[in-house]
Amino acid sequence: MPIVSVDRLTATASTLLQCAGASKEEGDTVAKGCVAANLAGHDSHGVIAIPTYIDRIGKGHIVPGAPFVIKQESATTTVVDGNWGFGFVVAEKAARITMEKAKKSNVAAATIYRQSHVGRVGAYPLMAAREGLIAIMTADSGRSPKAVAPFGGREARLGTNPISIAIPSDLDGPFVLDMATSGVAVGKIKLAQAKGTKIPEGWIVNKDGKPTTDPFDYDKGGVLLPLGGAEGFKGSGLSAVVEVLSAVLPGLGFGVDPTGRHNDGCFLAMFNVEALRPLKEFKAEVADFARYLKATPPAEGYSEVMYPGEVEYRREQERTKNGIEVDAKTWKAFADLATKYGKEDLVG
């Protein structure tokens, strides 16, 4: 598997997207978002998704240059219609609007509908945390095909329904929770397929509702399981709440649209720390709390305790320095696209 520098991988992904119809701004935004996910170790939301996005452009499921429309707003709220634009672009604009409103009014919220995949959900709360805001974001795939069975079921009725919360701190790395409410994201199944590796038991069940470690069983009628294993009712309940916030509240509805068009609905909420206590004091105490957690004696089989977001920060430092390993299947897809667009020099 090739190891590619951050700059080269970003430029390659952006160029391929632009060849498919994206503007330079759109291509750069999506490519940077995908590579940032790779840097954090979330390869399932990284450049592996670029060929899928290009395929969706060709099908008309993603509309380059789509207008960003505010359908309704107040001093503290915004409802955004992305008109099927790139989710990375739409969600970033919505997040910046929400940030500015939260700075002025201390709290702000937004919903977004009719946009494509937003990538790693944690990217947007992290933007706000850098500006002294606590931010929460949830996302749902709207009425596109579902992937997760509710607890006790064997038919997919829920999305992977991620949630992320980012908190300002004085730590070197961000203090951030970024997780799917399913046991694993679909992208990690696809990554295992691309690498030809087995998956842990408990990630999916096959079409007969039986546990399996074969990632290809997912494409044969298998479904993801909710977070929690034997306690999966907790992940299932959290997923249902995320779906209400991210799909029902924006007006996407629930269930599956026969067209199969992927549609990320999102809910954003941000809070100005300064409205509650001095930001400097808060950031220092969050860092102290993280160090308190890290001082916990490790249990058998573990070398240390880490605070939320630390492992991603460490991966980012390492991959920024040494490059990003891209699975062979994805790199071949890049090469095939480069040939199609007459850009063979992009992938060598």
Rosetta silent file (secondary structure, phi, psi, omega in degrees, C-alpha in Angstrom):
SEQUENCE: MPIVSVDRLTATASTLLQCAGASKEEGDTVAKGCVAANLAGHDSHGVIAIPTYIDRIGKGHIVPGAPFVIKQESATTTVVDGNWGFGFVVAEKAARITMEKAKKSNVAAATIYRQSHVGRVGAYPLMAAREGLIAIMTADSGRSPKAVAPFGGREARLGTNPISIAIPSDLDGPFVLDMATSGVAVGKIKLAQAKGTKIPEGWIVNKDGKPTTDPFDYDKGGVLLPLGGAEGFKGSGLSAVVEVLSAVLPGLGFGVDPTGRHNDGCFLAMFNVEALRPLKEFKAEVADFARYLKATPPAEGYSEVMYPGEVEYRREQERTKNGIEVDAKTWKAFADLATKYGKEDLVG
SCORE:     score description
SCORE:     0.000 S_00000001
   1 L     0.000  131.371 -177.828    0.000    0.000    0.000 S_00000001
   2 L   -69.965  147.841  172.480    1.423    3.393   -0.971 S_00000001
   3 E  -108.880  121.664 -170.277    2.289    5.987    1.659 S_00000001
   4 E  -119.651  139.283  178.949    1.396    9.449    0.369 S_00000001
   5 L   -67.324  155.640 -179.156    2.256   12.872    1.770 S_00000001
   6 H   -57.770  -47.569 -176.942   -0.561   15.058    3.063 S_00000001
   7 H   -63.526  -43.692 -178.637   -0.040   17.723    0.408 S_00000001
   8 H   -67.204  -42.379 -178.820    0.085   15.284   -2.495 S_00000001
   9 H   -64.537  -40.255  178.731   -2.944   13.319   -1.336 S_00000001
  10 H   -64.544  -46.452 -179.028   -4.964   16.506   -0.857 S_00000001
  11 H   -64.208  -39.941 -179.921   -3.992   17.882   -4.262 S_00000001
  12 H   -64.228  -47.811 -179.555   -4.724   14.558   -5.990 S_00000001
  13 H   -62.844  -42.000 -179.978   -8.162   14.192   -4.423 S_00000001
  14 H   -64.055  -43.595 -179.356   -9.065   17.806   -5.188 S_00000001
  15 H   -62.223  -42.764  179.530   -7.977   17.542   -8.823 S_00000001
  16 H   -62.936  -41.643  178.053  -10.044   14.375   -9.370 S_00000001
  17 H   -63.925  -40.290  179.056  -13.107   16.049   -7.860 S_00000001
  18 H   -66.412  -37.117  176.621  -12.596   19.102  -10.068 S_00000001
  19 H   -63.096  -28.980 -179.504  -12.320   16.869  -13.126 S_00000001
  20 L   -83.850   -6.618  176.252  -15.691   15.401  -12.139 S_00000001
  21 L   126.965   -7.745  179.064  -17.302   18.844  -12.022 S_00000001
  22 L   -72.922  151.277  171.658  -16.476   20.396   -8.642 S_00000001
  23 L   -73.597  168.206  177.928  -15.180   23.947   -8.434 S_00000001
  24 H   -61.387  -41.245  179.794  -11.670   24.466   -7.069 S_00000001
  25 H   -62.608  -44.336  179.353  -13.123   25.694   -3.770 S_00000001
  26 H   -65.180  -46.608 -179.724  -15.391   22.659   -3.500 S_00000001
  27 H   -59.414  -45.024 -179.829  -12.653   20.231   -4.504 S_00000001
  28 H   -64.660  -41.477 -178.246  -10.199   21.705   -2.020 S_00000001
  29 H   -65.066  -45.478 -179.757  -12.760   21.717    0.823 S_00000001
  30 H   -66.842  -44.922 -178.815  -13.804   18.093    0.291 S_00000001
  31 H   -62.016  -44.560  179.377  -10.222   16.898   -0.209 S_00000001
  32 H   -63.306  -38.935  178.511   -8.971   18.675    2.924 S_00000001
  33 H   -64.748  -42.799  179.370  -11.861   17.241    4.928 S_00000001
  34 H   -65.871  -45.577 -178.914  -11.179   13.706    3.752 S_00000001
  35 H   -65.838  -35.803  176.412   -7.434   13.944    4.340 S_00000001
  36 H   -60.996  -37.530  176.871   -8.041   15.428    7.801 S_00000001
  37 H   -65.639  -42.024  175.502  -10.075   12.312    8.615 S_00000001
  38 H   -60.153  -43.062 -179.624   -7.186   10.128    7.419 S_00000001
  39 H   -59.139  -38.864 -178.742   -4.782   12.120    9.556 S_00000001
  40 L   -78.824   -3.246 -179.447   -6.923   11.493   12.633 S_00000001
  41 L    91.847    2.330  177.598   -6.997    7.777   11.880 S_00000001
  42 L   -91.241   65.930 -175.445  -10.602    7.767   10.652 S_00000001
  43 H   -62.231  -24.499  178.657   -9.661    6.171    7.328 S_00000001
  44 H   -64.139  -21.724  179.222  -13.257    5.055    6.837 S_00000001
  45 H  -112.078   14.607 -177.336  -14.148    8.744    6.313 S_00000001
  46 L   -93.227 -146.100 -174.107  -10.985    9.628    4.410 S_00000001
  47 H   -67.823  -11.767  174.464   -9.999    9.548    0.750 S_00000001
  48 H   -56.749  -24.362 -177.550  -11.545    6.083    0.371 S_00000001
  49 H   -84.037  -14.040 -175.098  -14.807    8.039   -0.133 S_00000001
  50 H   -57.757  -48.573  178.215  -13.587   10.178   -3.064 S_00000001
  51 H   -58.815  -35.729  177.442  -14.495    7.639   -5.820 S_00000001
  52 H   -64.723  -43.331  178.623  -17.961    7.303   -4.253 S_00000001
  53 H   -61.598  -40.616  179.832  -18.446   11.081   -4.284 S_00000001
  54 H   -65.710  -39.795  176.166  -17.389   11.206   -7.931 S_00000001
  55 H   -61.750  -40.310 -179.680  -19.850    8.423   -8.749 S_00000001
  56 H   -69.860  -30.938  173.821  -22.616   10.378   -6.991 S_00000001
  57 H   -62.366  -45.469 -179.676  -21.757   13.496   -9.001 S_00000001
  58 H   -61.523  -31.970  179.624  -22.211   11.438  -12.167 S_00000001
  59 H   -85.337   -6.061 -177.558  -25.605   10.207  -10.964 S_00000001
  60 L    82.811    8.559  179.540  -26.751   13.704  -10.055 S_00000001
  61 L   -78.556  -25.083  170.836  -26.883   12.833   -6.357 S_00000001
  62 L  -117.606  131.805 -176.595  -24.285   15.530   -5.614 S_00000001
  63 L  -113.093  101.998  175.989  -24.709   18.861   -7.384 S_00000001
  64 L   -58.311  140.662  178.936  -21.525   20.914   -7.743 S_00000001
  65 L    74.492   12.436 -179.186  -22.175   24.629   -7.322 S_00000001
  66 L   -61.064  141.038 -179.782  -25.512   24.060   -5.584 S_00000001
  67 L   -69.675  140.131  175.157  -26.874   27.205   -3.895 S_00000001
  68 L   -92.478  114.143 -172.511  -26.592   27.465   -0.114 S_00000001
  69 E  -120.005  128.069  172.547  -30.019   28.685    1.026 S_00000001
  70 E   -89.910  112.184 -175.512  -31.115   29.827    4.477 S_00000001
  71 E   -83.923  -25.992 -176.958  -34.779   28.856    4.624 S_00000001
  72 E  -162.919  140.969  176.884  -35.494   30.261    8.066 S_00000001
  73 E  -159.267  161.260  171.940  -33.492   32.029   10.765 S_00000001
  74 L  -137.718 -171.227  179.707  -33.495   34.084   13.919 S_00000001
  75 L   -63.909  -22.346 -175.629  -30.743   35.659   15.991 S_00000001
  76 L  -124.504   -0.664 -177.213  -29.911   32.231   17.427 S_00000001
  77 E  -135.515  153.999  178.300  -31.181   29.688   14.878 S_00000001
  78 E  -146.907  134.127  172.769  -30.651   28.783   11.219 S_00000001
  79 E  -114.035  119.855 -173.185  -32.329   26.296    8.897 S_00000001
  80 E  -113.330  131.821  171.448  -30.166   25.502    5.876 S_00000001
  81 E  -104.371  114.560 -178.174  -31.138   23.887    2.576 S_00000001
  82 E   -83.400   -6.859  177.885  -27.986   22.574    0.891 S_00000001
  83 E    50.472   37.374  176.129  -29.755   21.855   -2.422 S_00000001
  84 E    68.290   24.353  175.046  -27.762   18.607   -2.780 S_00000001
  85 E   -77.063  177.689  177.490  -24.385   20.331   -2.624 S_00000001
  86 L   -61.409  125.253 -178.862  -21.217   18.852   -1.162 S_00000001
  87 H   -59.015  -36.389  178.464  -21.879   18.174    2.512 S_00000001
  88 H   -57.658  -42.208 -177.106  -18.370   19.302    3.448 S_00000001
  89 H   -73.962  -46.911 -178.050  -19.046   22.724    1.944 S_00000001
  90 H   -64.021  -48.437 -176.906  -22.614   23.127    3.215 S_00000001
  91 H   -65.175  -37.045  178.887  -21.870   21.949    6.762 S_00000001
  92 H   -65.104  -42.800  178.129  -18.789   24.152    7.075 S_00000001
  93 H   -63.993  -42.532  179.626  -20.758   27.258    6.053 S_00000001
  94 H   -63.971  -39.045  179.085  -23.570   26.361    8.442 S_00000001
  95 H   -64.676  -40.992 -179.807  -21.084   25.791   11.256 S_00000001
  96 H   -66.460  -38.519  176.759  -19.462   29.191   10.699 S_00000001
  97 H   -63.399  -43.774 -179.466  -22.849   30.920   10.760 S_00000001
  98 H   -65.759  -37.994  176.694  -23.751   29.108   13.975 S_00000001
  99 H   -59.257  -47.298 -178.094  -20.393   30.038   15.515 S_00000001
 100 H   -64.694  -38.675  178.766  -20.948   33.736   14.841 S_00000001
 101 H   -67.718  -38.367  179.602  -24.463   33.626   16.282 S_00000001
 102 H   -67.478  -34.890  177.977  -23.243   31.805   19.392 S_00000001
 103 H   -66.516  -35.538 -178.685  -20.538   34.417   19.938 S_00000001
 104 H   -82.008  -39.777 -172.379  -23.131   37.202   19.779 S_00000001
 105 H  -112.019   -0.068  177.537  -26.033   35.532   21.601 S_00000001
 106 L    78.932  -27.530  172.341  -24.145   32.922   23.691 S_00000001
 107 E  -136.894  149.212  177.451  -26.181   29.995   22.327 S_00000001
 108 E  -158.644  153.712  179.683  -27.080   29.041   18.761 S_00000001
 109 E  -144.544  157.352  178.974  -28.435   26.082   16.836 S_00000001
 110 E  -149.451  152.687  168.032  -28.897   25.021   13.228 S_00000001
 111 E  -123.318  151.068 -179.124  -30.404   22.251   11.156 S_00000001
 112 E  -134.642  137.325  175.087  -29.256   21.262    7.662 S_00000001
 113 E  -140.934  166.064 -177.811  -31.004   19.177    5.032 S_00000001
 114 E    54.613   60.311  172.402  -30.536   18.205    1.368 S_00000001
 115 E  -138.578  161.505  178.534  -26.766   17.899    1.387 S_00000001
 116 L   -85.748 -171.704 -174.965  -24.419   15.039    0.572 S_00000001
 117 L   -54.683  132.976 -176.453  -22.094   13.221    2.976 S_00000001
 118 L   -93.099   -1.376 -178.616  -20.410   15.569    5.477 S_00000001
 119 L    78.379 -144.995 -179.857  -17.428   13.324    6.204 S_00000001
 120 L   -72.124  116.644 -176.340  -16.122   13.151    9.751 S_00000001
 121 L   -61.428  -34.038 -178.150  -18.751   14.820   11.956 S_00000001
 122 L   -60.521  -19.564 -177.461  -16.122   15.795   14.542 S_00000001
 123 H   -61.005  -33.005 -172.396  -14.528   18.259   12.120 S_00000001
 124 H   -83.261  -45.232  171.344  -17.272   20.852   12.629 S_00000001
 125 H   -59.631  -33.320  178.250  -17.491   20.962   16.453 S_00000001
 126 H   -62.286  -36.013  175.770  -13.692   21.183   16.465 S_00000001
 127 H   -56.917  -43.105 -176.735  -13.941   24.422   14.460 S_00000001
 128 H   -72.989  -38.745 -179.206  -16.093   25.885   17.220 S_00000001
 129 H   -60.942  -34.422  177.776  -13.967   24.605   20.106 S_00000001
 130 L   -66.035  -18.757 -179.663  -11.002   26.505   18.695 S_00000001
 131 L  -103.206   15.955  176.690  -13.100   29.664   19.030 S_00000001
 132 L    83.075   20.415 -179.483  -14.003   29.098   22.683 S_00000001
 133 E  -113.899  142.591  166.590  -17.339   27.385   22.088 S_00000001
 134 E   -85.870  130.730 -174.775  -18.665   24.041   23.258 S_00000001
 135 E  -132.520  140.200  176.349  -20.255   22.429   20.202 S_00000001
 136 E  -123.027  134.932  175.315  -22.476   19.420   19.587 S_00000001
 137 E  -137.849  136.382  173.445  -23.261   17.987   16.156 S_00000001
 138 E  -123.709  154.998 -179.116  -25.353   15.003   15.142 S_00000001
 139 E  -144.027  152.251 -179.467  -25.869   13.580   11.665 S_00000001
 140 E  -146.203  152.961 -177.033  -28.168   11.131    9.918 S_00000001
 141 L   -87.073   20.793  175.684  -28.375    9.771    6.384 S_00000001
 142 L    59.791 -131.657 -178.452  -31.930   10.977    5.897 S_00000001
 143 L  -105.141   22.307  172.916  -34.046    8.622    3.826 S_00000001
 144 L   -78.057  166.194 -176.238  -31.165    6.901    2.063 S_00000001
 145 L   -51.736  138.397 -175.585  -30.743    3.152    2.612 S_00000001
 146 L   -89.859  164.328 -173.774  -30.163    2.268    6.261 S_00000001
 147 L  -128.997  -15.052 -169.939  -27.342    0.202    7.723 S_00000001
 148 E  -119.868  134.054  175.919  -28.092   -0.490   11.399 S_00000001
 149 L   -85.806  134.336  172.097  -30.614   -2.797   13.026 S_00000001
 150 L   -59.417  155.751 -178.269  -32.342   -1.472   16.170 S_00000001
 151 L   -52.829  127.966 -179.924  -31.472   -3.486   19.274 S_00000001
 152 L    89.388   -4.626 -178.357  -33.065   -6.919   19.051 S_00000001
 153 L  -108.451  170.204  177.067  -33.759   -6.643   15.306 S_00000001
 154 L  -128.632   10.892  175.846  -32.105   -8.013   12.172 S_00000001
 155 L  -118.537  136.561 -177.091  -33.374   -5.514    9.604 S_00000001
 156 L   -69.769  124.372  177.133  -31.726   -2.117    9.117 S_00000001
 157 L  -130.657   -7.707 -177.189  -33.948    0.754   10.256 S_00000001
 158 E  -126.034  157.033  169.746  -31.328    3.261   11.503 S_00000001
 159 L   -84.289 -178.294  174.873  -28.288    5.028   10.106 S_00000001
 160 L   -73.802  -17.290  166.050  -24.885    4.936   11.804 S_00000001
 161 L    42.908   68.085 -177.507  -26.050    8.258   13.263 S_00000001
 162 L   -73.858  157.252  174.628  -22.833    9.828   14.589 S_00000001
 163 E  -136.708  140.574  177.558  -22.559   12.366   17.389 S_00000001
 164 E  -137.627  139.861  175.184  -19.642   14.631   18.224 S_00000001
 165 E  -132.455  123.806  179.312  -19.003   17.042   21.110 S_00000001
 166 E  -116.942  139.834 -172.757  -15.910   19.264   21.170 S_00000001
 167 E  -130.634  130.781  178.428  -14.790   21.260   24.213 S_00000001
 168 L   -62.167  144.562  177.261  -12.174   24.054   24.435 S_00000001
 169 L  -159.043  171.882  175.419   -9.099   23.224   26.529 S_00000001
 170 L   -93.939    9.780  179.172   -5.427   24.027   27.048 S_00000001
 171 L   -68.503  155.725  175.467   -4.394   20.553   25.933 S_00000001
 172 L   -63.473  -40.396  177.924   -2.023   20.138   22.991 S_00000001
 173 L  -105.311  164.155 -177.462   -4.682   18.044   21.266 S_00000001
 174 L   -72.426  148.940  172.483   -8.452   18.613   21.201 S_00000001
 175 E   -96.385  101.421 -171.204  -10.816   17.285   23.859 S_00000001
 176 E  -147.772  135.451  169.819  -13.467   15.800   21.596 S_00000001
 177 E   -97.679  130.023 -178.786  -15.930   12.911   21.479 S_00000001
 178 E  -145.905  103.621 -171.046  -16.524   11.704   17.915 S_00000001
 179 E  -149.114  151.685  168.023  -18.428    8.455   17.535 S_00000001
 180 L   -83.179  152.694  174.799  -21.013    6.507   15.608 S_00000001
 181 L   -88.834   -4.001  168.156  -23.980    5.227   17.597 S_00000001
 182 E   -87.837  167.191  179.123  -23.590    1.942   15.741 S_00000001
 183 L   -61.438  -25.347 -178.637  -20.845   -0.428   16.864 S_00000001
 184 L  -160.694  157.358  177.306  -18.828    0.714   13.854 S_00000001
 185 L   -80.749  151.729  177.816  -19.170    2.989   10.812 S_00000001
 186 H   -56.921  -37.927 -178.169  -20.048    1.527    7.381 S_00000001
 187 H   -58.254  -29.381  179.661  -16.786    2.957    6.064 S_00000001
 188 H   -74.605  -27.554  172.313  -14.827    0.627    8.356 S_00000001
 189 H   -68.084  -44.832 -179.900  -16.594   -2.338    6.798 S_00000001
 190 H   -64.846  -36.141  178.556  -15.663   -1.014    3.356 S_00000001
 191 H   -64.979  -41.219  177.205  -12.087   -0.440    4.525 S_00000001
 192 H   -63.921  -38.552  176.109  -11.854   -4.062    5.692 S_00000001
 193 H   -61.894  -44.899 -178.126  -13.188   -5.171    2.304 S_00000001
 194 H   -64.260  -34.632 -178.652  -10.592   -3.042    0.532 S_00000001
 195 H   -88.918  -11.102 -179.486   -7.791   -4.459    2.674 S_00000001
 196 L    71.479   34.160 -178.556   -9.085   -8.020    2.522 S_00000001
 197 L  -112.533  159.115  175.394   -9.190   -8.404    6.311 S_00000001
 198 L   -76.674  164.218  175.922  -11.699   -9.928    8.709 S_00000001
 199 L  -115.692  156.152  179.433  -13.755   -7.781   11.075 S_00000001
 200 L   -64.852  146.768  173.970  -14.319   -8.327   14.804 S_00000001
 201 L   -65.195  138.812 -177.790  -17.371  -10.330   15.835 S_00000001
 202 L   107.472  -10.036  177.467  -20.082   -7.989   17.058 S_00000001
 203 L   -79.207  -47.239 -176.640  -19.796   -5.453   14.249 S_00000001
 204 E  -138.618  164.485  165.387  -22.416   -6.986   11.946 S_00000001
 205 E  -119.649  154.499  179.951  -24.798   -9.898   11.563 S_00000001
 206 L   -80.427 -174.723 -174.935  -25.416  -11.609    8.229 S_00000001
 207 L   -62.077  -19.362  178.780  -28.716  -11.738    6.355 S_00000001
 208 L   -94.254    4.160  179.603  -29.898  -14.527    8.654 S_00000001
 209 L    80.006   18.119 -179.018  -29.184  -12.457   11.767 S_00000001
 210 L  -102.964  143.678  178.727  -26.125  -14.523   12.732 S_00000001
 211 E   -58.391  145.643  179.729  -22.783  -13.037   13.887 S_00000001
 212 E  -149.732  152.655  175.418  -20.068  -12.952   11.210 S_00000001
 213 L  -111.482    7.243  179.283  -16.474  -11.747   10.765 S_00000001
 214 L   -92.058  111.613 -177.631  -16.690  -11.591    6.944 S_00000001
 215 H   -62.774  -23.609 -179.055  -17.020   -7.922    5.880 S_00000001
 216 H   -74.514  -14.486  174.757  -18.510   -8.982    2.530 S_00000001
 217 H   -64.945  -22.972  178.655  -21.545  -10.391    4.350 S_00000001
 218 H   -62.962  -39.551 -179.435  -22.608   -6.773    4.813 S_00000001
 219 H   -79.386   -3.511 -179.639  -23.186   -6.437    1.045 S_00000001
 220 H  -108.523   27.047  178.185  -25.151   -9.696    1.022 S_00000001
 221 L   103.425    2.782  177.540  -27.960   -8.466    3.252 S_00000001
 222 L   -73.814  164.997  179.526  -26.047   -8.106    6.510 S_00000001
 223 E  -137.423  153.518  174.352  -26.594   -5.188    8.888 S_00000001
 224 E   -74.327  155.601  176.155  -24.563   -3.268   11.453 S_00000001
 225 L  -103.303  152.242  178.666  -25.333   -3.648   15.141 S_00000001
 226 E   -69.965  158.998  178.070  -25.904   -0.735   17.522 S_00000001
 227 L   -58.554  136.299  172.422  -23.203    0.371   19.942 S_00000001
 228 L   121.967  -10.318  179.763  -23.023   -1.614   23.160 S_00000001
 229 H    58.632 -120.969  179.679  -22.944   -5.308   22.287 S_00000001
 230 H   -65.129  -21.738  176.914  -25.086   -7.073   24.888 S_00000001
 231 H  -102.048   30.249 -174.532  -26.069   -3.599   26.143 S_00000001
 232 H   -62.989  -12.502  176.267  -26.902   -2.455   22.619 S_00000001
 233 H   -63.558  -24.546  177.732  -30.222   -0.974   23.711 S_00000001
 234 H   -71.041  -48.472  177.395  -28.170    2.011   24.907 S_00000001
 235 H   -64.460  -37.702  179.687  -26.606    2.614   21.495 S_00000001
 236 H   -64.312  -42.841  178.207  -29.926    1.934   19.814 S_00000001
 237 H   -65.739  -42.452  177.805  -31.698    4.494   21.996 S_00000001
 238 H   -62.879  -40.683  178.772  -28.984    7.095   21.427 S_00000001
 239 H   -61.542  -40.627  179.736  -29.181    6.443   17.673 S_00000001
 240 H   -63.960  -39.373  177.379  -32.946    7.001   17.702 S_00000001
 241 H   -65.023  -43.395  177.996  -32.480   10.358   19.450 S_00000001
 242 H   -60.201  -38.498  179.988  -29.815   11.376   16.905 S_00000001
 243 H   -65.980  -38.413  177.319  -32.214   10.475   14.084 S_00000001
 244 H   -63.731  -45.204 -179.191  -34.935   12.682   15.548 S_00000001
 245 H   -67.088  -38.769 -170.732  -32.519   15.623   15.882 S_00000001
 246 H   -96.912  -19.970 -177.922  -30.847   15.145   12.491 S_00000001
 247 H  -118.263  -50.138 -177.635  -33.671   13.862   10.283 S_00000001
 248 H   -72.131  -45.890 -179.343  -37.058   14.569   11.830 S_00000001
 249 L   -62.210  -43.052  176.190  -36.234   18.055   13.149 S_00000001
 250 L   -71.260  -14.370  179.393  -34.790   19.286    9.794 S_00000001
 251 L    96.563   16.939  178.952  -37.823   17.809    8.006 S_00000001
 252 L   -76.244  -25.941 -174.047  -36.138   14.933    6.185 S_00000001
 253 L    82.457 -169.329 -179.110  -38.488   12.360    7.640 S_00000001
 254 L  -138.022  176.193 -174.912  -37.490    8.756    8.321 S_00000001
 255 L    87.796 -161.301 -173.809  -37.498    5.437    6.534 S_00000001
 256 L  -124.390  129.965  174.186  -36.048    4.883    3.059 S_00000001
 257 L   -82.841  128.372 -178.330  -36.591    6.830   -0.161 S_00000001
 258 L   -57.322  -22.095  179.808  -36.721    4.403   -3.125 S_00000001
 259 L   -69.998  -22.333  179.070  -34.330    6.666   -5.086 S_00000001
 260 L    73.151   14.663 -176.500  -31.560    5.769   -2.623 S_00000001
 261 L   -72.796  123.853 -179.816  -30.148    9.285   -2.721 S_00000001
 262 L   -69.914  134.465 -174.811  -27.752    9.860    0.176 S_00000001
 263 L  -147.004  101.446  178.066  -28.779   12.865    2.232 S_00000001
 264 L   -78.842  117.893  169.965  -26.973   13.877    5.415 S_00000001
 265 E   -97.236  145.119 -176.345  -29.252   15.764    7.776 S_00000001
 266 E  -137.244  151.230  171.080  -27.517   17.552   10.635 S_00000001
 267 E  -124.683  133.634  179.929  -28.227   19.273   13.925 S_00000001
 268 E  -126.315  137.430  172.227  -25.755   21.751   15.426 S_00000001
 269 E  -140.012  135.371 -178.162  -25.768   23.427   18.834 S_00000001
 270 E  -134.006  146.637 -176.007  -23.082   25.736   20.210 S_00000001
 271 E  -133.022  131.422 -179.979  -22.546   27.404   23.565 S_00000001
 272 E   -81.811  113.311 -177.356  -20.267   30.319   24.415 S_00000001
 273 H   -58.417  -38.354 -177.362  -18.172   29.287   27.430 S_00000001
 274 H   -58.832  -22.173  178.367  -17.574   32.933   28.396 S_00000001
 275 H   -75.567  -14.100 -175.122  -21.307   33.269   29.130 S_00000001
 276 L  -112.954  -35.917  174.431  -20.967   30.636   31.852 S_00000001
 277 L  -166.886  163.208 -178.863  -17.471   31.165   33.293 S_00000001
 278 L   -56.740  129.717 -176.230  -14.137   32.724   32.220 S_00000001
 279 H   -58.871  -41.823 -177.575  -12.847   30.840   29.182 S_00000001
 280 H   -60.249  -44.694  179.217   -9.228   30.852   30.388 S_00000001
 281 H   -64.578  -42.999 -178.428  -10.180   29.198   33.682 S_00000001
 282 H   -62.215  -47.946 -179.084  -12.420   26.666   31.968 S_00000001
 283 H   -60.653  -39.377  179.185   -9.792   25.623   29.415 S_00000001
 284 H   -66.173  -40.126 -177.823   -7.211   25.173   32.154 S_00000001
 285 H   -72.979  -34.745  174.848   -9.552   23.052   34.260 S_00000001
 286 H   -61.224  -42.263  177.999  -10.571   20.854   31.312 S_00000001
 287 H   -64.231  -40.519  176.620   -6.863   20.194   30.720 S_00000001
 288 H   -62.090  -40.598  178.821   -6.383   19.399   34.411 S_00000001
 289 H   -63.112  -42.530  178.570   -9.329   17.011   34.233 S_00000001
 290 H   -61.607  -41.764  178.533   -7.831   15.258   31.199 S_00000001
 291 H   -67.175  -33.421  175.106   -4.534   14.833   33.036 S_00000001
 292 H   -62.051  -43.408  176.515   -6.448   13.498   36.052 S_00000001
 293 H   -62.414  -43.671 -177.408   -8.003   10.858   33.800 S_00000001
 294 H   -65.840  -24.046  179.996   -4.630   10.001   32.302 S_00000001
 295 L   -78.480   -2.216  178.301   -3.167    9.468   35.781 S_00000001
 296 L   -63.973  129.870  176.031   -5.525    6.523   36.324 S_00000001
 297 L   -58.516  130.052 -177.572   -3.544    3.292   36.853 S_00000001
 298 L   -70.881  145.810  176.326   -4.050    1.180   33.709 S_00000001
 299 L   -76.252  167.808  178.997   -5.944   -2.092   33.885 S_00000001
 300 L   -58.526  131.346  179.735   -4.407   -5.384   32.810 S_00000001
 301 L    94.004   -3.227  179.661   -3.808   -5.407   29.070 S_00000001
 302 L  -123.684  143.222 -178.999   -3.610   -1.610   28.773 S_00000001
 303 L   -94.375  -21.604 -178.340   -0.532    0.598   28.865 S_00000001
 304 L  -166.063  167.580  173.387   -2.273    3.905   29.622 S_00000001
 305 L  -106.735  136.768 -179.645   -5.542    5.814   29.879 S_00000001
 306 L  -120.159  149.789  176.427   -6.267    8.464   27.251 S_00000001
 307 L   -82.653  160.192 -178.571   -8.689   11.396   27.217 S_00000001
 308 L   -58.888  123.751  179.161  -11.300   11.718   24.435 S_00000001
 309 L    99.582  -11.906 -175.714   -9.571   12.825   21.228 S_00000001
 310 H   -67.912  -42.377 -177.465   -6.023   12.012   22.317 S_00000001
 311 H   -63.689  -37.879  177.798   -5.543    8.973   20.114 S_00000001
 312 H   -65.257  -39.647  179.429   -6.660   10.961   17.045 S_00000001
 313 H   -62.668  -42.524  179.648   -4.245   13.771   17.931 S_00000001
 314 H   -64.063  -42.096  178.274   -1.333   11.336   18.189 S_00000001
 315 H   -62.629  -40.348 -179.897   -2.185    9.775   14.841 S_00000001
 316 H   -60.943  -42.441  179.107   -2.385   13.217   13.260 S_00000001
 317 H   -63.101  -43.477 -177.364    1.099   14.094   14.488 S_00000001
 318 H   -68.885  -43.914 -176.008    2.540   10.828   13.221 S_00000001
 319 H   -75.410  -30.407  174.880    0.815   10.852    9.834 S_00000001
 320 H   -61.675  -38.217 -178.808    1.565   14.520    9.188 S_00000001
 321 H   -77.041  -43.562 -169.493    5.232   13.667    9.603 S_00000001
 322 H  -105.122   -8.092 -178.835    5.366   10.282    7.872 S_00000001
 323 L    98.446  171.019 -175.585    2.531   10.375    5.338 S_00000001
 324 E  -112.641  128.260  177.045   -0.779    8.546    4.989 S_00000001
 325 E   -80.348  123.079 -179.659   -1.050    4.904    3.993 S_00000001
 326 L  -108.067  129.623 -178.502   -3.703    4.485    1.303 S_00000001
 327 L   -62.383  150.850 -173.272   -5.162    1.036    0.702 S_00000001
 328 H   -61.108  -37.002 -178.708   -4.334   -0.498   -2.666 S_00000001
 329 H   -64.519  -42.985  179.442   -7.953   -0.673   -3.833 S_00000001
 330 H   -67.336  -41.874 -179.460   -8.497    3.054   -3.267 S_00000001
 331 H   -64.829  -36.197  176.144   -5.187    4.000   -4.903 S_00000001
 332 H   -65.833  -40.212  177.656   -6.101    1.897   -7.941 S_00000001
 333 H   -61.814  -38.425  175.484   -9.475    3.659   -8.112 S_00000001
 334 H   -61.987  -44.584 -179.262   -7.574    6.966   -8.063 S_00000001
 335 H   -63.017  -41.427  178.779   -5.333    5.728  -10.870 S_00000001
 336 H   -63.979  -40.854  178.215   -8.333    4.625  -12.959 S_00000001
 337 H   -67.316  -40.505  179.004  -10.001    8.019  -12.484 S_00000001
 338 H   -61.095  -40.574  177.455   -6.779    9.829  -13.333 S_00000001
 339 H   -65.580  -42.371  179.898   -6.548    7.851  -16.569 S_00000001
 340 H   -59.005  -38.208 -177.254  -10.195    8.568  -17.364 S_00000001
 341 L   -93.701    5.191 -179.711   -9.584   12.307  -16.976 S_00000001
 342 L    69.404   33.444 -178.399   -6.227   12.313  -18.778 S_00000001
 343 L  -122.198   44.778 -173.759   -4.324   13.104  -15.575 S_00000001
 344 H   -55.823  -27.617 -177.529   -2.111   10.037  -15.415 S_00000001
 345 H   -69.384  -13.512 -179.556    0.705   12.008  -13.781 S_00000001
 346 H   -66.478  -38.585 -174.416   -1.406   12.420  -10.632 S_00000001
 347 L  -123.609  107.993 -178.564   -0.991    8.797   -9.548 S_00000001
 348 L  -127.404    0.000    0.000    2.313    7.152  -10.284 S_00000001
